[in-house]
Amino acid sequence: MYIVQVWVRDYKFFIVDRLPFIKWLRRYTPKCFISDLIAGLTVALMLVPQALAYATIAGLPLRYGLYSSFMGCFVYTFFGTSKDVSLGPTAILSLLTLTLIDGCGTPGDKESHAPCAVALTLFSGLVQLVCAVLNLEALFCGFAGWLVDFIPVPVISGFTSAAAITVIIGQFKNLLGIDVYIRHDLYLAIYDLFKNIGRTHPWDLLFGLLSIGMLVFLKLFKTHNLKLEQSLEPLYWAQKVAFKFLWLLCTAHNAVVVIFAALIGASIKSQFLDAKELPLTFVQYREDKALPELAAPQINATIVQDIGWGILVAPFIGFIESIAIAKFFAQQHNYIINPTQELLALGLSNVLSSFFGSFPIAGSFARTSVNAQSGVRTPAGGIVTGAVVLLAIALLNPWFDNIPQPVLGALVIVAVAPLIDVKMVWTIWKVKGIDDLSLLLSFLLTLFLGITWGVPVTCLFCIALLLYRHAKPRHKFTNFRERIIVTFNGGWTYPGAEYVWQRIEENVFADQQKEPVKNVVLDCADMPEIDFTVVQILKDHCDKLERKGINISVVGAQPQVIQVLEKVKIPNLQLIESQQAGPEETDQAAL
């Protein structure tokens, strides 16, 4: 009976862990509902225009951006462990999708690329689900942590800046109103843009620049509004309402600009009977079906071959994006997340989204930040967000065709421009200028090789740079009477074993002509580690120098270093546990 009770208890815990909504549903109150409703609406106002814009980054018809924006919200509500995270399309995943499906279908035909993007979503979700079910989240997190440990800040800055520039240049076509196919590779895109610069529509360019100006103004005004609100505290209720309205208006700046532009677009369209006479380029959204149909993604050998290793890259990048955001906001708001459950929620979201025509989704930092600032209490805010997206798909279908194309280009440019970190270059130069080399290399590799090759090649460069530094251990030489003192500042491992001994022998035999060297003292007080290869080489060189009448001593080594040296048993090596203050005492110890 006791065993049955324990089994039932463990089973209940398992169910609660796999269905986190049970925990917060028990304490759900009307106040929570109001907070989640407000937050969900605020995020939705940001998500709908973003979804349209990110579809252009992914090289897909606009409706696929909206199709990618609702199922993740619903699924995460029931399976996610963070109250703040908002799932949906992101700039990095959209760019990655464009890169991975570029070889699918017909160049320039967005519809032909869609089956590959949807299949990529399914594969991403399945990989994430399998890892979650097998409890391999530690593999994702562990490998990610190991990988990130090898990527310094300058490299990350260079990568994100290059990715942002790639996205921005890809949107110049929409901003300029160029109506021909522009290739996606950066250098080819630049060539195509200059080649077709004569096709620029002046009204498109003007409308795009005005949209950028309005978006930037609203973002800056939001910061000014918050500072003004803090300076005027305490506030009357009317002032509080006014500031909250202004905050909502500025937070939903994407929606404000798109709605304003759509109204202008509808007015312009009403003045022209022939679409060819329109002074502006408008998006082509119109879809006969109001809502996306439930359909299995197309899977065949050709699609799998076209996607290639993206089947593993996309789920990895998506999970790293999501878990980093979830952990950050969990720390900010003092609650705990379950990484395995987060992986499960993301995998389910991608799998189910693929049946509605979605491209890969993940957590969005910008929308999650807005969600938190809006006062969300539980993941239920995602239901409101998803419902608003579905309403937009169902009711605003005819209105999307009134959105000028340059407006979406402006949305993307303003959204990713902050990722270009110009200040970092000057900061690194002031601190340690040589690190700007890694930033520049990361930037150029990502810019010209693309996001899929920029990351692994940059990681290999960082690892090679790290190994190079290990191959050159920090040490200095001090010549004192008939001995040479080698002072180490750091570990001595196998990549630098021969390098150090080469320098020791150069100093020994260089001084033999002036004054014979009788002792070589290795000052290991600041050496935290030593490995077997170094010790074996040390043993060989001890024998070599002993035949020339030169003694070798190790002074001040730490216990872990002494332990390794004693196990090898080098008979002609003196071990002195602590070094005295000056060279004379070191001399006496060595003698």
Secondary structure by P-SEA (a helix, b strand, c coil): caaaaaaaaaaaaaaaaacaaaaaaaaccaaaaaaaaaaaaaaaaacaaaaaaaaaaacccaaaaaaaccaaaaaaacccccccccccccaaaaaaaaaaacccccccccccaaaaaaaaaaaaaaaaaaaaaacaaaaaaaaaaaaaaaccaaaaaaaaaaaaaaaaaaaccccccccccccccaaaaaaaaaaacccccaaaaaaaaaaaaaaaaaaaaaaaaaaaaaaaccccaaaaaaaaaaaaaaaaaaaaaaaaaaaaaaaaaaaccccccccbbbbcccccccccccccccccaaaaaaacccaaaaaaaaaaaaaaaaaaaaaaacccccaaaaaaaaaaaaaaaaaaccccccccaaaaaaaaaacccccaaaaaaaaaaaaaacccccccccccaaaaaaaaaaaacccccaaaaaaaaaccccaaaaaaaaaaaaacccaaaaaaaaaaaaaaaaaaaaacccbbbbbcccbbbbbbcccccccaaaaaaaaaaaaaaaacccccccbbbbbccccccccaaaaaaaaaaaaaaaaacbbbbbccccaaaaaaaaaaccccbbbbccccccaaaaaaaac
